[in-house]
Amino acid sequence: MQDRPTNVFAEGDNLDVLARLEPGSFDLIYIDPPYNTGSAFAYHDDVRGPRGSGGAGRHAAWVEMMRPRLEAGRRVLAESGAIFVSIDDNEMPYLRLLMDEVYGEANLLAQIVVNLNAKGRQLGRGFATSHEYVLAYARDAARCVLDASSPATVVESDFPLVADDGRRYRRLPLRNTNKKFNPVTAPTLHFAIWGSPETGEVRVDPFDGAVEIKPVFGDGAPAVWRWSRPRIEERPGDLVCRWVEGVTGRRADVYQRDWRDVTHDGRGRRKKLRTIWLAEEIGSTDTAVAEVKALVGKVFESPKPTGLVRRILDTMPADARVLDYFAGSGTTGHAVALANAEDGGRRTCLSVNHAEPVRVGSDADRAGYRTVADVTRARLRAVADVVGGGFAEL
């Protein structure tokens, strides 16, 4: 059993809450801070831009609001951890420079484009903006455990072949196709193996009907195998011999059967994440609104979809300690509960939200919520009831 509930909520200014947390106590941080689109901040740190500086002063005030909160977040992030920050075009360049300053330019993992509105925003002048950004930084890139891949991005079409037992696979050359690896740079991987193009059988020693096969590049130059001799001996069923046509004529070659559902590292099949995330993959603002509505009603105008956070969760271990100190509607805690329910993980999440009054006349106001923190709390309680994992307050 898990020692603590999946979701814990703390109401208050995030600077105050972060100051009470133990250094290095979280593996993953995701935050969706205010985008500085002209409305007043909920965080009043007595920071003002220079008189008469107009937009520049507004950007400066936003940066100075964010700086101590990023520094405080870094303090509680484990050395092996990572932080993901959502942002729009308005503050992207300022946030990028600020993150470089606080976390170090060398610890940038990715600048991800997130398509949350496939149709584009049709109101206002100019282009129909359909994207935002997520900046990902490591606490220490050399020690970070983040794996920039996901099982969710593996698709059936990547594995077009079907074995007699129904398993899907693809063929990969057993030969190393990178010319940096050759008999000079990797001499132990240049050796002969034996195969039968008629039966497909592959062995390290001669057998009846087999031909000797050495690794060569397409132009006939000597190459090396990707697998060692002992590995070939261990996994002959994952190899197949076939005739191929090359510039030197027909020859026998060896391929790996790369199975859709089986890997040999114990993690299951994964695929590297691209730096453009589409709404059809992770959800949109519309689907995010529907997720909140299903739990507590239509009370939040622009939440993030749980699919966005779940993709981030996929990059970290299944027992990650997660922190969101700009919790908004509670998307991160919801995503953590969903991920645990699906894969049996032991992730936990601390969500922190300021007691910012809801806008007068808004859906949340009409629904009886006094503050945004009240919305966060209500959603996380509903998540505990519907998805499971429990709920507590700090």
C-alpha positions, 0 to 999 in steps of 0.5 A: 500500500502507498504510505501517503495519498496520491494527491495532497493539496496546499493552499497559500502563496507558493513561495511560502509553501515551497519554503516549508518543503525539504530540499530535493524532495521532488522528482518532477515539477510541472507548472503552468504559471500566469501568462501575463496577458494583461490581467492583474497578478494574483502574486503581489511581491511588491515588484514594479517595472521602471516608470514609463517603461510600458510593456518592458516594465510589465515583462520585468515585473513578470520575470521578477515574480517568477524568479524567486519561485523558480529558484525555490522550485529548484531547491526542492527538485532532486538532483536527478529530477526535471522541471516542465513549464508551460508558457505562451509566446508573450513571455517565452523569450523572457522565461527561456532566459530566466530558466537558463539563469536559474537552471543553467543553459546546459540543463535545457532538455527541450523547447516543446511546441504544444498544439492545444487548439487545432483550429487556431484562435479566431478572435482578434487580429493577426494569425490564428495561434494554435500553439503554446510551449513547454520548456523542459530543464534538468536539475542536473543533466548528467544525473537526470533520470528523464527518458525522452520517450513514451509507450503512448507514441508507439504505433502499429504501423511502425511494425507492419509484419506479422509472425505466425503466432500473431506478433507484430514486428519490423525488420532491422538490419543486424548490420550497423548502418553507421559508418563510424562503426567499422572493422577498424573502430569496432573489430570485435563486431566484425565476424562471420555468421551463418544463415539460410535464406530459404528457411530464414535460420541464423546461427553463429556456426555452420549448418546444412544449407547455410551460407557464410555471411559477413557484415558489409555496407551497401557498397560492399565495404566491410561493416560490423554487426550491432550484436555480439556473437554471444547475443546472437547465440542467445537470441537466434529466434529474433533473427532472420536470413534473407536474400537482398539485391545490392550494387554487387548483386544478390547476397544473403543478409541478416535482419533482426525481428524487432517485436512490437510488444517485447523489449529486452530491458524490461520496460516495454516498447517506447518511442522517442518523443518529438518536440511538437505535441499535437492536440490529437495526441494529448488533448486540447483546451476543449477536452481539458474543459470537458475533463473539469466539467465532468468532475466539478462542472464548467468552472475553469476557462482554460485548463490544461488537458491531463494528456499533456501532463501524462505525456510528461509523467511518461518520461519519469519513473512510475514512483515519481514525486510530483510537484505543481506549485501553480496548480490552477484547476488541478490538472497535474494531480488528476493526471497523476491519479489517472497514470497510477490507475492505468499502470499501477504506479506509485506516483504522488503529487503535491498541488499548491494554489493561491487563494486568488478570488475567482472572477466576478460573474465567471462560471466558477463564481456562479457555481459558488466557488470563492477562490481558484484554490477552492476549485483545485481542492474540489477537483482533487477530491472528486478525482479521489472519489472517481479515480482513487488514490486518496486526497489530503491537505497539507 
